[in-house]
Amino acid sequence: MRKVDPERQLAKRRQIMEAAGDCFARRGFHATTTAEICAAAGMSPGNLFHYFDSKSAIVEAIVDEERSDTAAYFAALEEAPDSFEALLDFLDVVMAFAADKSYARLALEIAAEAMRNPAIGARTAASDAETRAAIATLLRAAMARGQADAGLDPAQAASWVAALIDGVFSRLAMDACFDPQREAPMLRLVVSRFLKPGSAE
Amino acid sequence: MRKVDPERQLAKRRQIMEAAGDCFARRGFHATTTAEICAAAGMSPGNLFHYFDSKSAIVEAIVDEERSDTAAYFAALEEAPDSFEALLDFLDVVMAFAADKSYARLALEIAAEAMRNPAIGARTAASDAETRAAIATLLRAAMARGQADAGLDPAQAASWVAALIDGVFSRLAMDACFDPQREAPMLRLVVSRFLKPGSAE
């Protein structure tokens, strides 16, 4: 009987997720075949199916990994001395990801697929809810310190920050001239003005 | 030889576009069959193909119609006495459309399809560029009257208004609790604070 090496298993899974993610970003989720993923990952179909039983299962794993990466990012901010600055820094991180064409394309592919595939949709929605909750936590701390308008509802304001982040990726899909590096200071500006204490409409 | 009645032709086309739009919103673009569109429109496949040679052609026509409706909407605003208020009113119109579940679902289906189908993608991009140009025109007038921050680049600011509008539709896809009617005043608020003259970051 062959021994199972958990680390090796994880490394193989990650190798497939990366190869598949590249394929999805380049060719689209539906246009990508299992054979292409196998070729990109350098393994046989039998070997691939040992780790993932479908393309959808690979996307689910990619979403789960993104979710745990994001959770770890926000967990590390719990002790941040300035939660408002931490929020603005997070926006810069988002724009850096948006500037990565392969990442952005994969994110858009996953969002499109999430609409049609309930297993993926449930995972992206859960991940999104966690991100909004983490943003709301930063906002509550910023409001308590007078750095953000305490007249806003933190969860609702977090939704609008999330809407702006979604909007960045839609812009990338829609407008070939939208340059995330050029636009990063604008995202900070829009969010800063929105949250500014004492703003009258 | 049968005479062609152009009005009747247009009415038939519109009847198909509406029936197909309903199907796409309910079942998704890919899951919808031509047979379902025929049944919903109350016509035979032969008759349907006389007007549109593919599902994609129907979506292209829906995008073109939306584009000309939007152009007419903004053309009517050229004489608006208060272009800043006209922009905020436009945002309310967007939120009213977003509150229409069938419209919102169709918009998301089209956005997803635009990523994969170049004919649809080119049309949505052209329509989007026109909408941004119209918003930039309103912003320039508002800046000239001191109603909007003249330190902003109008085209760039219009992109961020567009990003927020995109973001609303992404929220609808992602967050079942996002209620466009409840959120409409927030879209006005975010945009108003962003554009407010004399805002320091």
Interface residues (C-beta under 8 A of the other chain):
Chain A: G28 H30 A31 L108 E109 A111 A112 A114 M115 R116 T124 A125 D128 A129 R132 Q156 S159 W160 A162 A163 L164 I165 D166 G167 V168 F169 S170 R171 A173 M174 D175 A176 F178 E183 M186 R188 L189 V190 S192 R193 F194 K196 S199 E201
Chain B: G28 H30 A31 L108 E109 A111 A112 A114 M115 R116 T124 A125 D128 A129 R132 Q156 S159 W160 A162 A163 L164 I165 D166 G167 V168 F169 S170 R171 A173 M174 D175 A176 F178 E183 M186 R188 L189 V190 S192 R193 F194 K196 S199 E201
